[in-house]
Amino acid sequence: MPERQVSLFGPRAHFYECPRWRHGRWWVSDMRGRVVYSFSESGERRVELEIDRPGGLGWMPDGKLLVVSMDAKTLLKIGPVGNIEARTDLSSLCGDIDGFCNDMVVDAAGNAYVGFDADFHKYGPDAELGKIILVPASGPPHVVAEGLAFPNGIMFSPDGTILIVAETLKPRLSAFAIAADGSLGPRYIWASLDPLNDERGSGGRTIGPSFWPDGCSMDAEGYAWVADAHASCLRVAPGGAVVDALFLPTSMRAFACGLGGRDGRTLLICGAMADVADRTTCKSAQLFTAQVPDLQA
């Protein structure tokens, strides 16, 4: 397995998540710092938006930014000067389950798929109470998938016909065929990730046996780069075979990753220190970049 180097990128923050490449810049949510940032390719950072606990990011066909407000369980549409133009309340679709909205992807038509996570501290790691909520470009939001074990990263297949969700607490990548109306077909397992083979990765570090799939990104060949909330970031083939791996420093865990850059070959990884009691007061998060061989779809 090839050894890949990661490089520090940009300044620290409280807790980076949901990396995206758009308009020639990297975009990330600082969930605990309550800021959406963008970065130049050289790592210069600017504030794009300040809201309470931002999560998933995406864009409408007209270029307007969508942001998940996690604890408010609301999808926000942001105007060109950073003002909130519309709010879509998703709380009623989450039911009486304690939890929060999390990651999101938006298709070319402007349909947004938002994950809802049940509080695993309250319900335990075996609870399968997570949901995927579809917020159509036109029409009311509705639940399109249920019974998920803490749905985290969400991504489309390269041709846009399949939605793939990282279920952190199983762990696995589950997939759904997308119908013409945006609804989802029955769930099937795209990749099973536990136990993983105890292969050697960069610097002789191992990639198994346990794995917590978190944020993820699909490449043009239909393989998934998946952040492991232990420390690694793995390239996973359909079925679950690990074909590439990279590692953050041992003090860091990887919580999300995204493909982009002008050449489409840069993987931006959101890392944070493992043992932090209060991420709202400690800037324990750091971004890393790595060059990978495949283009983004």
FIDRENVEX-914440 format. One record per residue (C-alpha): residue in one letter; x, y, z. Coordinates in Angstrom, 3 decimals. Layout:
residues N
+-----+----------+----------+----------+
! res !     east !    north !       up !
+-----+----------+----------+----------+
!   A !        X !        Y !        Z !
...
+-----+----------+----------+----------+
end
This chain:
residues 297
+-----+----------+----------+----------+
! res !     east !    north !       up !
+-----+----------+----------+----------+
!   M !    0.000 !    0.000 !    0.000 !
!   P !    1.513 !    3.399 !   -0.949 !
!   E !    2.762 !    5.770 !    1.704 !
!   R !    1.220 !    9.232 !    1.455 !
!   Q !    2.243 !   12.370 !    3.266 !
!   V !   -0.173 !   14.816 !    4.865 !
!   S !    0.576 !   18.515 !    5.226 !
!   L !   -0.813 !   21.082 !    7.644 !
!   F !   -3.276 !   23.494 !    6.058 !
!   G !   -4.523 !   26.781 !    7.476 !
!   P !   -4.910 !   27.840 !   11.117 !
!   R !   -6.481 !   25.841 !   13.931 !
!   A !  -10.142 !   26.055 !   14.905 !
!   H !  -12.529 !   24.456 !   17.389 !
!   F !  -13.866 !   21.564 !   15.289 !
!   Y !  -13.659 !   21.487 !   11.492 !
!   E !  -16.168 !   19.360 !    9.557 !
!   C !  -17.964 !   18.966 !    6.198 !
!   P !  -15.199 !   20.048 !    3.766 !
!   R !  -16.293 !   21.108 !    0.271 !
!   W !  -14.548 !   22.522 !   -2.801 !
!   R !  -16.488 !   25.335 !   -4.471 !
!   H !  -15.743 !   28.569 !   -6.372 !
!   G !  -12.024 !   27.784 !   -6.360 !
!   R !  -11.930 !   27.642 !   -2.551 !
!   W !  -12.249 !   25.139 !    0.267 !
!   W !  -15.295 !   25.535 !    2.510 !
!   V !  -15.615 !   23.994 !    5.990 !
!   S !  -17.906 !   24.274 !    8.996 !
!   D !  -16.383 !   24.935 !   12.398 !
!   M !  -19.168 !   23.213 !   14.317 !
!   R !  -18.009 !   24.243 !   17.761 !
!   G !  -16.729 !   27.677 !   16.735 !
!   R !  -20.080 !   28.494 !   15.080 !
!   V !  -18.473 !   29.702 !   11.849 !
!   V !  -18.443 !   28.668 !    8.191 !
!   Y !  -15.002 !   29.388 !    6.744 !
!   S !  -13.561 !   29.342 !    3.261 !
!   F !   -9.891 !   28.985 !    2.363 !
!   S !   -7.725 !   29.805 !   -0.596 !
!   E !   -5.562 !   26.972 !   -1.913 !
!   S !   -2.644 !   28.474 !    0.004 !
!   G !   -4.584 !   28.267 !    3.291 !
!   E !   -5.666 !   31.889 !    3.752 !
!   R !   -8.920 !   31.790 !    5.746 !
!   R !  -11.932 !   34.081 !    5.726 !
!   V !  -15.250 !   34.053 !    7.590 !
!   E !  -18.247 !   33.378 !    5.341 !
!   L !  -21.051 !   33.010 !    7.872 !
!   E !  -21.615 !   32.881 !   11.628 !
!   I !  -24.480 !   30.666 !   12.845 !
!   D !  -25.090 !   28.356 !   15.767 !
!   R !  -23.381 !   25.003 !   15.140 !
!   P !  -23.169 !   24.765 !   11.338 !
!   G !  -23.060 !   21.311 !    9.757 !
!   G !  -23.419 !   20.088 !    6.184 !
!   L !  -22.781 !   22.497 !    3.302 !
!   G !  -24.103 !   22.505 !   -0.255 !
!   W !  -25.150 !   24.783 !   -3.088 !
!   M !  -28.324 !   25.325 !   -5.067 !
!   P !  -28.198 !   25.472 !   -8.885 !
!   D !  -28.309 !   29.287 !   -8.677 !
!   G !  -25.165 !   29.253 !   -6.521 !
!   K !  -26.787 !   30.045 !   -3.178 !
!   L !  -25.288 !   28.320 !   -0.168 !
!   L !  -27.265 !   25.839 !    1.940 !
!   V !  -26.148 !   25.211 !    5.531 !
!   V !  -27.470 !   22.753 !    8.096 !
!   S !  -28.083 !   24.343 !   11.488 !
!   M !  -27.481 !   21.226 !   13.548 !
!   D !  -29.141 !   21.793 !   16.907 !
!   A !  -31.968 !   23.916 !   15.467 !
!   K !  -32.664 !   21.073 !   12.981 !
!   T !  -33.065 !   23.638 !   10.255 !
!   L !  -31.786 !   24.033 !    6.689 !
!   L !  -30.764 !   27.595 !    5.888 !
!   K !  -30.519 !   29.189 !    2.451 !
!   I !  -27.927 !   31.961 !    2.407 !
!   G !  -28.118 !   34.968 !    0.095 !
!   P !  -25.179 !   36.507 !   -1.760 !
!   V !  -24.250 !   38.906 !    1.055 !
!   G !  -24.517 !   36.299 !    3.816 !
!   N !  -28.091 !   37.010 !    4.870 !
!   I !  -30.449 !   34.124 !    5.643 !
!   E !  -33.053 !   34.092 !    2.877 !
!   A !  -35.039 !   31.030 !    3.933 !
!   R !  -35.311 !   28.538 !    6.789 !
!   T !  -36.678 !   25.008 !    6.390 !
!   D !  -37.619 !   23.543 !    9.766 !
!   L !  -36.869 !   19.799 !    9.915 !
!   S !  -37.554 !   19.277 !   13.609 !
!   S !  -41.007 !   17.732 !   13.181 !
!   L !  -39.523 !   15.079 !   10.874 !
!   C !  -36.984 !   14.120 !   13.549 !
!   G !  -39.851 !   13.170 !   15.878 !
!   D !  -39.354 !   13.037 !   19.630 !
!   I !  -35.875 !   11.508 !   19.342 !
!   D !  -33.095 !   13.530 !   20.957 !
!   G !  -30.374 !   14.275 !   18.447 !
!   F !  -29.258 !   16.694 !   15.759 !
!   C !  -29.072 !   17.151 !   12.011 !
!   N !  -25.612 !   16.591 !   10.595 !
!   D !  -24.136 !   16.202 !    7.116 !
!   M !  -25.819 !   16.969 !    3.798 !
!   V !  -25.354 !   16.619 !    0.047 !
!   V !  -27.167 !   18.571 !   -2.657 !
!   D !  -27.741 !   17.254 !   -6.187 !
!   A !  -27.614 !   19.190 !   -9.457 !
!   A !  -31.353 !   19.897 !   -9.284 !
!   G !  -31.100 !   21.417 !   -5.797 !
!   N !  -32.508 !   18.483 !   -3.825 !
!   A !  -30.828 !   18.343 !   -0.401 !
!   Y !  -30.370 !   15.106 !    1.568 !
!   V !  -29.832 !   15.803 !    5.278 !
!   G !  -28.817 !   13.239 !    7.880 !
!   F !  -30.376 !   13.132 !   11.361 !
!   D !  -28.415 !   11.486 !   14.184 !
!   A !  -29.931 !   10.189 !   17.414 !
!   D !  -27.938 !   10.964 !   20.566 !
!   F !  -25.901 !    7.778 !   21.012 !
!   H !  -24.945 !    8.786 !   24.555 !
!   K !  -28.638 !    8.535 !   25.451 !
!   Y !  -29.782 !    5.647 !   23.252 !
!   G !  -26.588 !    3.577 !   23.095 !
!   P !  -24.388 !    2.462 !   20.185 !
!   D !  -26.809 !   -0.228 !   19.002 !
!   A !  -29.714 !    2.135 !   18.368 !
!   E !  -30.689 !    2.518 !   14.730 !
!   L !  -32.724 !    5.697 !   14.984 !
!   G !  -31.037 !    7.827 !   12.340 !
!   K !  -32.821 !    9.201 !    9.281 !
!   I !  -32.228 !   10.811 !    5.915 !
!   I !  -34.498 !   13.776 !    5.197 !
!   L !  -35.043 !   14.997 !    1.648 !
!   V !  -35.562 !   18.728 !    1.223 !
!   P !  -36.670 !   18.959 !   -2.418 !
!   A !  -35.859 !   21.941 !   -4.589 !
!   S !  -39.640 !   22.444 !   -4.635 !
!   G !  -42.111 !   20.849 !   -2.256 !
!   P !  -42.164 !   19.968 !    1.439 !
!   P !  -39.346 !   18.037 !    3.153 !
!   H !  -39.943 !   14.404 !    4.039 !
!   V !  -38.112 !   11.374 !    5.423 !
!   V !  -36.707 !    9.073 !    2.720 !
!   A !  -34.716 !    6.593 !    4.871 !
!   E !  -34.904 !    5.406 !    8.487 !
!   G !  -33.308 !    2.852 !   10.779 !
!   L !  -29.727 !    4.087 !   10.334 !
!   A !  -26.993 !    3.659 !   12.944 !
!   F !  -25.737 !    7.246 !   13.309 !
!   P !  -25.627 !    8.379 !    9.658 !
!   N !  -22.613 !   10.606 !    9.216 !
!   G !  -20.936 !   11.425 !    5.900 !
!   I !  -23.178 !   11.385 !    2.814 !
!   M !  -22.082 !   11.244 !   -0.838 !
!   F !  -23.348 !   10.481 !   -4.338 !
!   S !  -22.001 !    7.874 !   -6.729 !
!   P !  -20.073 !    9.411 !   -9.666 !
!   D !  -23.144 !    9.257 !  -11.915 !
!   G !  -25.436 !   10.682 !   -9.246 !
!   T !  -27.833 !    7.725 !   -9.204 !
!   I !  -26.901 !    6.292 !   -5.786 !
!   L !  -26.796 !    7.904 !   -2.343 !
!   I !  -24.174 !    6.422 !   -0.008 !
!   V !  -24.215 !    7.006 !    3.753 !
!   A !  -21.523 !    6.258 !    6.341 !
!   E !  -23.117 !    4.612 !    9.387 !
!   T !  -20.550 !    5.250 !   12.080 !
!   L !  -21.822 !    2.896 !   14.761 !
!   K !  -22.128 !   -0.318 !   12.706 !
!   P !  -19.702 !    0.386 !   10.859 !
!   R !  -20.658 !    0.277 !    7.186 !
!   L !  -21.418 !    2.305 !    4.100 !
!   S !  -25.061 !    1.867 !    3.115 !
!   A !  -26.444 !    2.742 !   -0.308 !
!   F !  -29.795 !    3.665 !   -1.818 !
!   A !  -30.816 !    3.978 !   -5.452 !
!   I !  -32.214 !    7.446 !   -6.147 !
!   A !  -35.540 !    7.548 !   -7.987 !
!   A !  -36.516 !   10.240 !  -10.484 !
!   D !  -38.546 !   12.050 !   -7.820 !
!   G !  -35.601 !   12.044 !   -5.371 !
!   S !  -36.960 !    9.265 !   -3.166 !
!   L !  -34.687 !    6.407 !   -2.136 !
!   G !  -34.978 !    2.705 !   -2.848 !
!   P !  -34.279 !   -0.083 !   -0.320 !
!   R !  -31.005 !    0.067 !    1.583 !
!   Y !  -28.177 !   -2.275 !    0.670 !
!   I !  -24.626 !   -2.566 !    1.994 !
!   W !  -22.132 !   -0.784 !   -0.260 !
!   A !  -19.160 !   -1.641 !    1.965 !
!   S !  -18.818 !   -3.524 !    5.243 !
!   L !  -15.996 !   -2.026 !    7.318 !
!   D !  -15.693 !   -4.174 !   10.436 !
!   P !  -13.517 !   -6.063 !   10.904 !
!   L !  -10.936 !   -4.603 !    8.553 !
!   N !   -7.823 !   -6.436 !    7.460 !
!   D !   -4.870 !   -5.592 !    9.667 !
!   E !   -2.735 !   -4.403 !    6.743 !
!   R !    0.192 !   -2.052 !    7.122 !
!   G !   -0.211 !    1.550 !    6.074 !
!   S !    2.059 !    4.598 !    6.061 !
!   G !    4.950 !    4.338 !    8.462 !
!   G !    3.982 !    0.794 !    9.408 !
!   R !    0.793 !    1.876 !   11.168 !
!   T !   -2.207 !   -0.428 !   10.953 !
!   I !   -5.656 !    0.289 !    9.566 !
!   G !   -7.650 !   -2.172 !   11.662 !
!   P !   -9.319 !   -3.984 !   13.165 !
!   S !  -12.019 !   -1.469 !   14.175 !
!   F !  -13.176 !    1.511 !   12.155 !
!   W !  -15.603 !    4.404 !   12.694 !
!   P !  -16.599 !    5.774 !    9.275 !
!   D !  -17.324 !    9.488 !    9.467 !
!   G !  -17.145 !   12.137 !    6.736 !
!   C !  -16.429 !   10.808 !    3.252 !
!   S !  -15.985 !   11.719 !   -0.410 !
!   M !  -16.445 !    9.754 !   -3.638 !
!   D !  -13.785 !    9.835 !   -6.354 !
!   A !  -14.289 !    9.578 !  -10.105 !
!   E !  -13.546 !    5.841 !  -10.169 !
!   G !  -16.342 !    5.082 !   -7.716 !
!   Y !  -14.128 !    4.502 !   -4.673 !
!   A !  -14.803 !    6.230 !   -1.367 !
!   W !  -12.305 !    8.172 !    0.711 !
!   V !  -13.581 !    7.688 !    4.261 !
!   A !  -12.370 !    9.404 !    7.426 !
!   D !  -11.919 !    7.068 !   10.378 !
!   A !  -12.610 !    8.707 !   13.717 !
!   H !   -9.629 !    6.784 !   15.124 !
!   A !   -6.833 !    8.375 !   13.056 !
!   S !   -6.765 !    7.208 !    9.446 !
!   C !   -8.357 !    8.123 !    6.138 !
!   L !   -8.938 !    5.134 !    3.857 !
!   R !   -9.798 !    4.647 !    0.199 !
!   V !  -12.468 !    1.951 !    0.128 !
!   A !  -13.663 !   -0.080 !   -2.851 !
!   P !  -17.269 !   -1.222 !   -3.258 !
!   G !  -17.616 !   -4.218 !   -0.940 !
!   G !  -15.176 !   -2.881 !    1.655 !
!   A !  -11.642 !   -3.648 !    0.430 !
!   V !   -9.147 !   -0.988 !    1.536 !
!   V !   -6.908 !   -0.022 !   -1.379 !
!   D !   -5.145 !    3.065 !   -0.017 !
!   A !   -4.574 !    4.709 !    3.357 !
!   L !   -3.071 !    7.764 !    4.961 !
!   F !   -2.654 !    8.746 !    8.585 !
!   L !   -2.797 !   11.907 !   10.637 !
!   P !   -0.349 !   12.517 !   13.486 !
!   T !   -0.966 !   10.150 !   16.386 !
!   S !   -2.483 !   12.925 !   18.525 !
!   M !   -5.188 !   13.567 !   15.913 !
!   R !   -8.347 !   11.819 !   14.772 !
!   A !   -9.819 !   12.198 !   11.286 !
!   F !  -13.472 !   13.270 !   11.229 !
!   A !  -14.142 !   14.212 !    7.593 !
!   C !  -12.504 !   14.485 !    4.194 !
!   G !  -13.288 !   15.998 !    0.818 !
!   L !  -11.780 !   15.879 !   -2.661 !
!   G !  -11.079 !   19.050 !   -4.595 !
!   G !   -8.424 !   21.562 !   -5.504 !
!   R !   -7.937 !   22.961 !   -8.995 !
!   D !   -6.554 !   19.637 !  -10.190 !
!   G !   -9.164 !   17.578 !   -8.315 !
!   R !   -6.383 !   15.557 !   -6.695 !
!   T !   -6.251 !   17.158 !   -3.247 !
!   L !   -7.853 !   15.485 !   -0.256 !
!   L !   -8.684 !   17.923 !    2.534 !
!   I !   -8.930 !   16.172 !    5.909 !
!   C !  -10.571 !   17.573 !    9.029 !
!   G !   -8.672 !   16.424 !   12.095 !
!   A !   -8.982 !   17.161 !   15.794 !
!   M !   -7.199 !   16.129 !   18.955 !
!   A !   -8.668 !   12.974 !   20.428 !
!   D !   -9.139 !   13.792 !   24.107 !
!   V !  -10.697 !   17.232 !   24.531 !
!   A !  -13.282 !   17.848 !   27.252 !
!   D !  -14.807 !   20.993 !   25.747 !
!   R !  -14.299 !   21.731 !   22.054 !
!   T !  -16.140 !   25.057 !   22.365 !
!   T !  -13.266 !   26.546 !   24.379 !
!   C !  -10.265 !   24.671 !   22.954 !
!   K !   -9.004 !   25.113 !   19.400 !
!   S !   -8.008 !   21.496 !   18.930 !
!   A !   -8.879 !   21.131 !   15.223 !
!   Q !   -6.470 !   21.236 !   12.299 !
!   L !   -6.861 !   20.776 !    8.549 !
!   F !   -4.503 !   18.588 !    6.533 !
!   T !   -4.039 !   18.048 !    2.813 !
!   A !   -2.741 !   15.083 !    0.856 !
!   Q !   -2.282 !   14.467 !   -2.864 !
!   V !   -4.175 !   11.444 !   -4.150 !
!   P !   -4.208 !    9.885 !   -7.614 !
!   D !   -7.852 !   10.149 !   -8.625 !
!   L !   -9.980 !   12.983 !   -9.918 !
!   Q !  -13.187 !   14.053 !   -8.247 !
!   A !  -16.342 !   13.114 !  -10.142 !
+-----+----------+----------+----------+
end
